[in-house]
Amino acid sequence: MRKVFYFLLVVAAFVSCKEQDDTVEEFPNWIGYNDGYFSNLVADARAKRDAGDTSWELYPSYTKPAAGYTYATADYIVVQKLANEGASSGSWELGRLNPILTDTVRVHYVGQLLPSADKYKEKGMIFDRSYYGDFDPVVATPIKFSVGSVVPGFATAVMRMEPGDHWRVYIPYQLGYGTVARGSIPAGSTLIFDLRLVKFWRKK
């Protein structure tokens, strides 16, 4: 009888601790939150663009058909052009002054998530970066990779950029890592990149 009584006391203490546990889930309803955020972002970017704000743009993923296809919200990336210092006059033609899928690029970037519930409620979690602190082109070392080796949303952005461009890029999870967690990145995460294209090389 004493053993049973002791066991009940332990269980009661455990339940009490759980009830008093004020641990906050960092990413609650994460996929739904990201879906809603990105849908509103696309609508807002489209409205700004239609009102004449040329700093905002929507680009369809390179993985989608060029014609005869009805684009969904998650087929686009959203771009805020912070600095366009490329050589073109604004007319874009794939591969003319921009990287293509088989090219190699050098970029500076900081990748982060949307603000979450507790630790990252003021600013979304930074999950990857090529430099630390404020960006300094003198000391920052750009990362080199093949355009075709990254997620579709990131590749779509890079293939629209020219060397010297500095963009903030919003990628829906459907063009990122989807509904599968990737390291510290939860499933269903919108990816936000502060991205600068330094240069690119084409295969001979």
Disulfide bonds with the S-S distance in Angstrom:
none
